[in-house]
C-alpha cells in the first residue's frame, strides 16, 4: 500500500528537524574553540538530557520502563551517546563540518549491516549495493584534493566511522530492546548514561578545567542540546506517528547536505572534484538504504530500522 502524500505541516516539521540536526555539525566546531572535545561532548549530552525531561512529560511517557529497562537504557547510552559524541567531537578538531556530517551519516549503512545479525532482518541486493556505493564514496572523500591540496587525516576519518558504527549499534540494540512507546523515556535515560560515561572519560583521559562560559559556547550548547537533541528528537517522534520510519529514513541524506551548505558558508569549506563525487555517492547510498525493502524478520515487523537518539 502506497504512503499518503505528506501534508504541509509534516513537510515543515521534517525540514525543521533536518535543519536542527544539520547545524549541529558547524556548532560543534564553534564550541571546540572554547572547550576541549570531551568536555564539549559531555556538556552537550547533559544539556540534551535536561531538555529531554520536559519532553518526556509532554509525551506522557514516564513509567513506561521497568527497572531492568532503565538499566539497559543507561548502558546503551555508552555506544549511543558517549562513544558517538566523544569520537565525533575529537575528530572535528581537524575535519570541517561538511565532511564530518557525510562520514557520520554512513550510519544507515552500518544500521543495515548490523540489522541482519542483531534484528534478523535480511539484506537484499539494493541494501548491499547501497552499502558498497557508500564505502566507495568514503574512499573518494579521503583522497588528496585536486584543488585544495590537503589530505584529510585517515585517523580523523577512522574516528568518525567508528562513531557512526557506535551510533548504529546503539540504534539496532534500542530497537531490539524497547517497544516504540518506550523509546521517548528510554532516550532520556540513555542520555543520562551517556553523560555519565563522557564525564568519567573526560576526567580520566583528558582532565582539564571546566570551560569558562562564553556567548559562543552557550549558543553552541543551546543549539546542540536543546534544539539539535531534545527538539529534533521530539519532532522525530511526532513524525513517526504520521508516516513510516522507512520513508523518513530515506531522506536523512538531507542532514549532511545542510551541514555541507553551512560549512561552505561559515567556514569556507571546499571540496575537490573527487571528494564531491564521493559525497554524491554517499548521499545516494543513504537514500538507497532508506528506500530499500526489508524482509520480514521472524516474529518481527518489516520496515527499516528506526533511528535511535539524535545525530
C-alpha positions as CSV (number, residue, x, y, z in Angstrom):
1,X,0.0,0.0,0.0
2,X,1.4,3.4,-1.0
3,X,2.2,6.0,1.6
4,X,-0.1,9.0,1.7
5,X,1.4,12.3,0.5
6,X,2.9,14.4,3.2
7,X,0.9,17.3,4.5
8,X,2.4,20.8,4.6
9,X,2.7,20.6,8.4
10,X,4.6,17.2,8.1
11,X,7.0,18.7,5.5
12,X,7.7,21.7,7.6
13,X,8.4,19.7,10.7
14,X,10.7,17.4,8.8
15,X,12.6,20.3,7.3
16,X,12.9,21.9,10.8
17,X,14.3,18.6,12.1
18,X,16.8,18.4,9.3
19,X,18.0,21.9,10.0
20,X,18.3,21.2,13.7
21,X,20.4,18.1,13.0
22,X,22.4,19.5,10.1
23,X,23.5,22.6,12.0
24,X,24.7,20.5,14.9
25,X,27.9,20.0,12.9
26,X,29.1,23.6,12.5
27,X,28.1,24.3,16.1
28,X,30.4,21.6,17.2
29,X,33.3,23.5,15.6
30,X,32.1,26.7,17.2
31,X,32.1,25.0,20.6
32,X,35.5,23.5,20.1
33,X,37.0,27.0,20.0
34,X,36.0,27.3,23.7
35,X,36.1,23.8,25.2
36,X,38.0,20.5,24.8
37,X,36.3,17.8,22.7
38,X,35.4,15.6,25.6
39,X,34.1,18.5,27.8
40,X,32.0,19.8,24.9
41,X,30.6,16.3,24.3
42,X,29.8,15.9,28.0
43,X,28.1,19.3,28.2
44,X,26.1,18.7,25.0
45,X,24.8,15.3,26.4
46,X,24.0,16.9,29.8
47,X,22.1,19.8,28.2
48,X,20.3,17.3,25.9
49,X,19.3,15.1,28.8
50,X,17.9,18.1,30.9
51,X,16.0,19.4,27.9
52,X,14.6,15.9,27.2
53,X,13.0,15.6,30.6
54,X,10.1,18.0,30.0
55,X,9.5,16.4,26.5
56,X,9.1,13.0,28.2
57,X,6.5,14.7,30.4
58,X,4.7,16.2,27.5
59,X,4.5,12.8,25.7
60,X,3.2,11.3,29.0
61,X,5.8,8.5,28.8
62,X,7.2,8.4,32.4
63,X,6.7,5.0,33.9
64,X,6.8,3.0,30.6
65,X,10.1,1.4,31.6
66,X,10.6,-1.3,34.3
67,X,13.8,-1.3,36.3
68,X,15.7,-3.6,34.0
69,X,14.8,-1.5,31.0
70,X,16.0,1.7,32.7
71,X,19.3,-0.1,33.4
72,X,19.6,-1.2,29.8
73,X,18.8,2.3,28.5
74,X,21.5,3.8,30.8
75,X,24.0,1.2,29.4
76,X,23.0,1.9,25.8
77,X,24.0,5.5,26.4
78,X,27.6,4.4,26.2
79,X,27.7,3.5,22.5
80,X,24.7,5.7,21.5
81,X,26.0,8.9,23.2
82,X,29.4,8.6,24.9
83,X,31.3,6.9,22.2
84,X,29.4,8.6,19.4
85,X,29.7,12.1,20.7
86,X,33.2,11.6,22.1
87,X,34.9,10.3,18.9
88,X,32.9,12.7,16.6
89,X,33.9,15.8,18.6
90,X,37.5,14.6,18.9
91,X,37.8,14.2,15.1
92,X,36.0,17.5,14.5
93,X,39.2,19.3,15.6
94,X,40.8,18.5,12.2
95,X,37.8,17.9,10.0
96,X,35.4,20.6,8.8
97,X,31.7,20.1,9.5
98,X,30.6,19.1,6.0
99,X,32.9,16.2,5.6
100,X,32.2,15.2,9.3
101,X,28.5,15.1,8.6
102,X,28.8,13.0,5.4
103,X,31.1,10.4,7.1
104,X,28.9,10.1,10.2
105,X,25.9,9.7,8.0
106,X,27.2,6.4,6.8
107,X,25.2,5.5,9.8
108,X,22.3,4.0,7.8
109,X,24.8,1.7,6.0
110,X,26.1,0.4,9.4
111,X,22.5,0.0,10.6
112,X,21.7,-2.1,7.6
113,X,24.8,-4.3,8.2
114,X,24.1,-4.7,11.9
115,X,20.4,-5.3,11.4
116,X,21.0,-8.8,9.9
117,X,22.8,-10.3,12.9
118,X,21.0,-8.3,15.7
119,X,17.5,-8.0,14.4
120,X,17.3,-10.9,11.9
121,X,16.4,-8.6,9.0
122,X,17.8,-9.9,5.8
123,X,19.6,-7.6,3.4
124,X,18.5,-7.5,-0.2
125,X,20.5,-6.7,-3.3
126,X,19.6,-3.0,-3.0
127,X,21.0,-2.9,0.5
128,X,24.3,-4.4,-0.4
129,X,24.6,-2.2,-3.5
130,X,23.9,0.9,-1.4
131,X,26.5,-0.2,1.2
132,X,29.1,-0.8,-1.4
133,X,28.4,2.6,-3.0
134,X,28.7,4.3,0.3
135,X,32.1,2.8,1.0
136,X,33.4,3.8,-2.4
137,X,32.2,7.3,-1.6
138,X,34.1,7.4,1.7
139,X,37.2,6.2,-0.1
140,X,36.9,9.1,-2.6
141,X,36.3,11.6,0.2
142,X,39.5,10.6,1.9
143,X,41.6,11.2,-1.3
144,X,44.0,14.1,-1.8
145,X,42.1,17.1,-3.1
146,X,42.8,18.1,-6.7
147,X,42.4,21.8,-6.0
148,X,42.7,22.2,-2.2
149,X,45.8,20.1,-1.8
150,X,45.4,18.8,1.7
151,X,44.6,15.3,2.6
152,X,42.0,14.5,5.3
153,X,43.6,12.7,8.2
154,X,43.0,8.9,8.0
155,X,42.8,8.9,11.8
156,X,40.1,11.5,11.8
157,X,38.1,9.6,9.2
158,X,38.5,6.4,11.2
159,X,37.3,8.1,14.4
160,X,34.2,9.4,12.5
161,X,33.5,6.0,11.1
162,X,33.8,4.3,14.5
163,X,31.5,7.0,15.9
164,X,28.9,6.2,13.2
165,X,29.2,2.4,13.9
166,X,28.7,3.1,17.7
167,X,25.6,5.1,16.9
168,X,24.3,2.4,14.6
169,X,25.0,-0.3,17.2
170,X,23.1,1.6,19.8
171,X,20.2,2.1,17.4
172,X,19.7,-1.5,16.5
173,X,20.1,-2.6,20.1
174,X,17.5,0.1,21.0
175,X,15.1,-1.3,18.5
176,X,15.6,-4.9,19.8
177,X,15.2,-3.9,23.5
178,X,12.4,-1.3,23.5
179,X,8.9,-1.0,22.2
180,X,8.1,2.1,20.3
181,X,6.0,3.5,23.2
182,X,9.1,3.2,25.5
183,X,11.6,5.0,23.2
184,X,10.9,8.5,24.5
185,X,11.6,7.7,28.1
186,X,14.5,5.3,27.1
187,X,16.1,8.2,25.2
188,X,16.2,10.3,28.3
189,X,17.8,7.5,30.3
190,X,20.4,6.8,27.6
191,X,21.4,10.5,27.5
192,X,21.9,10.3,31.3
193,X,24.0,7.2,30.9
194,X,26.0,8.7,28.0
195,X,26.6,11.9,30.0
196,X,28.0,9.9,32.9
197,X,30.2,7.9,30.6
198,X,31.6,11.0,29.0
199,X,32.2,12.7,32.3
200,X,34.2,9.7,33.6
201,X,36.2,9.6,30.3
202,X,36.9,13.3,30.4
203,X,38.2,13.2,34.0
204,X,40.4,10.1,33.3
205,X,41.6,10.6,29.7
206,X,41.7,14.3,29.2
207,X,41.5,16.1,32.5
208,X,41.1,19.8,32.1
209,X,39.3,22.6,33.9
210,X,35.6,23.0,33.1
211,X,35.5,25.5,30.2
212,X,34.6,29.1,31.1
213,X,31.2,30.4,29.9
214,X,31.2,32.5,26.8
215,X,28.4,33.5,24.5
216,X,29.6,31.3,21.6
217,X,29.9,28.3,23.9
218,X,26.5,28.9,25.4
219,X,24.9,29.3,21.9
220,X,26.6,26.1,20.7
221,X,25.3,24.1,23.7
222,X,21.8,25.5,23.5
223,X,21.6,24.7,19.8
224,X,23.1,21.2,20.1
225,X,21.5,20.2,23.4
226,X,18.1,21.9,23.3
227,X,17.3,22.1,19.5
228,X,19.7,19.6,18.0
229,X,19.0,16.9,20.6
230,X,15.7,17.3,22.5
231,X,13.8,19.4,20.0
232,X,14.8,17.4,16.9
233,X,14.0,14.1,18.7
234,X,10.6,15.4,19.7
235,X,9.8,16.2,16.1
236,X,11.1,12.8,15.0
237,X,8.6,11.0,17.3
238,X,5.8,13.3,16.1
239,X,6.6,12.4,12.5
240,X,6.8,8.7,13.4
241,X,3.1,9.0,14.4
242,X,2.3,10.3,10.9
243,X,4.4,8.3,8.5
244,X,6.6,5.2,8.3
245,X,10.1,5.2,9.6
246,X,11.3,3.8,6.3
247,X,10.0,6.8,4.4
248,X,11.6,9.3,6.9
249,X,14.9,7.4,6.9
250,X,15.1,7.7,3.1
251,X,15.5,11.5,3.4
252,X,18.1,11.7,6.2
253,X,20.6,12.4,3.4
254,X,19.4,16.0,3.6
255,X,21.1,16.4,7.0
256,X,24.7,16.2,5.6
257,X,23.5,18.5,2.8
258,X,22.5,21.1,5.3
259,X,25.8,20.6,7.2
260,X,27.8,21.0,4.0
261,X,26.0,24.1,2.9
262,X,26.5,25.7,6.3
263,X,30.2,24.7,6.4
264,X,30.8,26.2,2.9
265,X,29.1,29.4,4.0
266,X,30.6,29.8,7.5
267,X,34.0,28.1,7.3
268,X,34.8,28.3,3.6
269,X,34.9,24.5,3.2
270,X,35.9,23.5,-0.3
271,X,35.9,20.0,-1.8
272,X,37.9,18.6,-4.7
273,X,36.2,17.0,-7.6
274,X,37.0,13.5,-6.2
275,X,35.5,14.5,-2.8
276,X,32.4,16.0,-4.4
277,X,31.9,12.7,-6.3
278,X,32.4,10.8,-3.0
279,X,29.8,13.0,-1.2
280,X,27.4,12.3,-4.0
281,X,27.9,8.5,-3.8
282,X,27.4,8.6,0.0
283,X,24.2,10.6,-0.3
284,X,22.8,8.3,-3.0
285,X,23.7,5.3,-0.9
286,X,21.9,6.7,2.2
287,X,18.8,7.3,0.1
288,X,19.0,3.8,-1.4
289,X,19.2,2.2,2.1
290,X,16.1,4.2,3.2
291,X,14.1,3.2,0.2
292,X,15.1,-0.5,0.0
293,X,12.6,-3.1,1.2
294,X,13.3,-5.1,4.3
295,X,12.5,-8.7,4.6
296,X,10.0,-9.7,7.4
297,X,12.1,-10.8,10.4
298,X,10.9,-13.9,12.3
299,X,8.3,-12.7,14.8
300,X,9.0,-9.1,13.9
301,X,7.7,-6.2,11.8
302,X,9.0,-5.4,8.4
303,X,10.4,-2.0,7.8
304,X,13.7,-0.1,8.0
305,X,15.1,0.2,11.5
306,X,14.1,3.2,13.4
307,X,16.9,5.7,14.0
308,X,17.8,5.9,17.7
309,X,18.6,9.0,19.6
310,X,19.8,12.1,17.8
311,X,22.7,12.6,15.4
